[in-house]
């Protein structure tokens, strides 16, 4: 059997999620089709050349080991390592600049700027969200009033500034190799990770597809996070193309089995493509 080096952090603590349970389930399923070794990205260097495919999964926020992550990406490109996801994306794997780029290009995203002098572009609002452009997992995220925002001292271009959107619920769309597999939503907006299956409309799918098509991932898993505003629109919250949590253990058995079948086929295809 072909070999997979599965990168994760089984000890990572995330609010409302148990990363280790998800990855233990996935790797347990993969062992029927592959030889699987589990490793933290901090320790992966000596094993990378021995694997047919490197799967980058629930590694937590790379902020905690940014130098290690940067070195890993450098090796991926210099050695042409076969990775899933492919490190060719323009979204979260590169930071949050894409939110501004997408807004400038006219995509339906949460209004976003990175300079105080541009907050008029966000319209009138009483509360704002600020977060580091290189952040993840809500690290450094704050809700502030306009006076508090204007009183902050931070370098232009380092923080994202957004209006605190009054939304009905959040919804996520999960893709493998640019194919939508399932969608889930949080009916209680105060419980982000208490998710239920969601039946997307054709308009919802077109919305999510537009961001997948914009991105440049040729193999991997992506999650499109959006919020439903009170006027019925969907606005992008995040395009997670690095290590999206899948909530796979919250799925019904049929959907979970479908996802794993699609994933195994995608991994086999990734290895076959590399061999040629």
C-alpha positions in Angstrom: 0.0 0.0 0.0 1.0 3.6 -0.6 2.1 5.7 2.5 0.5 8.8 3.9 2.2 11.2 6.3 -0.7 12.7 8.2 0.1 16.0 9.9 -2.0 17.0 12.9 -1.7 18.2 16.5 -3.7 15.7 18.6 -3.2 17.9 21.7 -4.5 21.1 20.2 -7.3 22.7 22.2 -10.1 24.5 20.4 -13.3 26.0 21.7 -16.2 23.7 20.9 -14.2 21.3 18.8 -12.2 18.1 19.5 -9.6 18.0 16.7 -8.0 14.8 18.0 -11.3 12.8 17.8 -11.8 13.9 14.2 -8.3 13.0 13.1 -8.3 9.7 14.9 -11.5 8.8 13.1 -10.2 9.8 9.7 -6.8 8.1 10.1 -8.6 5.0 11.3 -10.7 4.9 8.2 -7.7 5.6 5.9 -5.7 2.6 7.3 -7.7 0.2 5.2 -6.4 1.9 2.0 -3.0 3.3 3.0 -0.1 3.0 5.4 -0.6 6.0 7.7 1.9 7.7 10.0 0.7 10.5 12.2 3.0 13.4 13.0 3.1 17.0 14.2 4.4 19.5 11.6 7.2 20.4 14.0 8.6 16.9 13.6 7.7 16.2 10.0 11.0 17.1 8.3 12.7 13.7 8.5 9.7 11.8 7.4 8.5 13.9 4.4 10.7 12.3 1.7 9.5 8.8 2.7 5.8 9.4 2.1 3.9 9.2 -1.1 1.5 12.0 0.1 1.6 14.5 3.0 -1.9 15.3 4.3 -2.0 18.6 6.2 -5.0 18.4 8.6 -6.0 19.6 12.1 -2.7 21.2 13.0 -4.3 24.1 14.9 -3.3 27.7 14.3 0.2 27.9 12.7 0.7 31.2 14.6 2.2 29.1 17.4 4.9 27.7 15.1 5.1 30.2 12.3 8.9 29.6 11.6 8.3 25.8 11.4 5.3 26.3 9.1 7.3 28.7 6.8 10.2 26.2 6.6 7.7 23.4 5.8 6.2 25.5 2.9 9.7 26.2 1.6 10.5 22.5 1.5 7.1 21.8 -0.2 8.1 24.0 -3.1 11.8 23.3 -3.2 11.4 19.5 -3.1 8.1 19.4 -5.0 6.5 17.5 -2.1 3.1 16.0 -2.9 0.7 17.6 -0.4 -3.0 17.5 0.3 -4.0 20.3 0.4 -1.8 21.7 -2.4 -0.1 24.8 -1.1 -1.2 26.9 -4.0 -4.2 28.7 -2.4 -4.8 32.4 -2.0 -7.0 32.2 1.1 -6.3 31.3 4.8 -3.0 29.6 4.0 -1.7 33.0 3.1 -3.4 35.0 5.9 -6.5 37.2 5.7 -5.5 39.7 2.9 -7.9 37.8 0.6 -10.9 39.3 2.4 -9.8 42.7 1.2 -8.9 41.4 -2.3 -12.3 39.8 -2.7 -14.1 42.9 -1.5 -12.2 45.0 -4.0 -13.1 42.5 -6.7 -16.8 42.8 -5.9 -17.4 39.4 -4.2 -20.1 39.1 -1.5 -17.9 39.2 1.5 -18.2 40.7 5.0 -17.0 44.3 4.4 -13.4 44.5 5.4 -10.6 47.1 5.5 -7.2 47.1 7.1 -6.7 50.9 7.7 -8.6 53.1 10.1 -8.8 55.8 7.4 -10.9 53.5 5.3 -13.6 52.6 7.9 -16.1 54.8 6.0 -16.2 52.0 3.4 -17.9 49.8 6.0 -20.9 52.0 6.4 -22.4 53.1 9.7 -22.3 50.7 12.5 -22.0 50.8 16.3 -19.7 47.8 16.8 -16.7 46.5 14.9 -14.7 43.3 14.8 -10.9 43.6 14.7 -8.6 40.6 14.2 -5.0 40.0 13.1 -4.5 39.6 9.4 -2.4 36.5 10.1 -4.8 35.1 12.7 -6.9 32.0 13.0 -9.3 30.3 15.4 -10.5 33.7 16.6 -7.0 34.4 18.1 -6.8 38.1 18.8 -10.4 38.7 17.7 -12.1 41.6 19.6 -15.5 43.4 19.4 -15.1 47.2 19.9 -17.1 50.4 19.7 -16.2 53.1 17.1 -14.6 55.2 19.8 -12.6 52.3 21.1 -11.5 51.5 17.5 -10.4 55.0 16.8 -8.4 55.0 20.1 -6.4 51.9 19.2 -2.8 52.0 18.1 -1.8 49.5 15.5 0.1 49.6 12.3 -1.9 50.0 9.1 -2.2 46.8 7.2 -1.8 44.5 10.2 -5.4 44.2 11.4 -8.6 43.5 9.7 -11.5 45.8 10.6 -15.1 44.7 9.9 -18.6 45.7 11.0 -20.2 43.4 13.6 -22.8 42.0 11.2 -26.2 41.2 12.7 -26.7 37.8 11.1 -29.3 35.0 11.4 -27.0 32.1 11.4 -23.6 30.8 10.0 -23.4 28.1 7.4 -20.4 26.2 6.1 -19.9 24.4 2.8 -17.3 21.5 2.6 -15.5 20.7 -0.6 -13.1 18.0 -1.7 -11.1 18.8 -4.9 -13.6 21.6 -5.7 -16.6 19.3 -5.3 -19.3 20.2 -2.7 -19.8 17.2 -0.4 -22.1 18.6 2.3 -23.1 21.7 4.2 -23.8 22.4 7.8 -25.2 25.4 9.8 -25.4 26.7 13.3 -29.1 27.4 14.0 -28.1 29.2 17.3 -25.6 31.9 16.3 -24.3 31.9 19.8 -23.2 28.3 19.5 -20.9 28.3 16.4 -19.9 24.6 16.6 -23.3 23.2 17.5 -23.9 22.2 13.8 -26.7 20.5 11.9 -27.0 19.4 8.3 -28.0 22.1 5.9 -29.7 21.7 2.6 -28.2 24.4 0.3 -30.3 26.0 -2.4 -28.9 26.4 -5.9 -28.2 30.0 -5.1 -26.3 29.0 -2.0 -24.2 26.5 -4.0 -23.4 29.2 -6.6 -22.3 31.5 -3.8 -19.9 28.9 -2.3 -18.7 27.8 -5.7 -17.7 31.3 -6.7 -15.0 31.3 -3.9 -13.8 27.8 -4.7 -13.4 28.8 -8.3 -11.6 32.0 -7.4 -9.1 30.1 -5.3 -6.2 28.1 -6.8 -6.3 24.8 -4.9 -6.0 21.9 -7.3 -6.3 19.2 -4.7 -7.5 19.3 -1.1 -10.3 20.1 1.3 -11.8 23.6 1.6 -14.5 25.0 3.8 -16.5 28.1 2.8 -17.9 29.9 5.9 -20.7 32.4 5.4 -23.3 34.2 7.4 -27.0 34.7 6.5 -27.9 38.4 7.0 -31.3 39.5 8.0 -32.1 40.6 4.5 -31.4 37.0 3.2 -28.0 37.5 1.7 -25.0 35.3 2.3 -21.7 37.0 3.1 -18.3 35.2 3.2 -16.8 35.0 6.7 -13.8 32.8 5.9 -12.4 30.7 3.1 -10.5 28.0 5.0 -8.1 26.3 2.6 -5.3 25.3 5.0 -6.6 22.9 7.7 -10.5 23.2 7.9 -12.2 21.4 10.7 -14.8 19.2 9.2 -17.3 18.4 12.1 -17.2 14.9 10.5 -18.4 13.2 13.7 -21.5 15.4 13.7 -22.6 14.0 10.3 -25.1 11.2 9.8 -23.5 7.9 8.9 -24.4 8.0 5.2 -22.9 11.5 4.7 -19.8 10.6 6.7 -19.3 7.4 4.6 -19.8 9.5 1.4 -17.2 12.0 2.6 -14.6 9.3 3.4 -15.2 7.6 0.0 -14.6 10.9 -1.8 -11.6 11.6 0.4 -10.0 8.2 -0.2 -10.5 8.5 -3.9 -9.0 12.0 -3.9 -6.0 10.8 -2.0 -5.4 7.9 -4.4 -5.7 10.3 -7.3 -3.2 12.6 -5.7 -0.7 9.8 -5.4 -1.3 8.5 -8.9 -0.9 12.1 -10.4 2.5 12.4 -8.6 3.7 9.1 -10.0 3.2 10.5 -13.6 
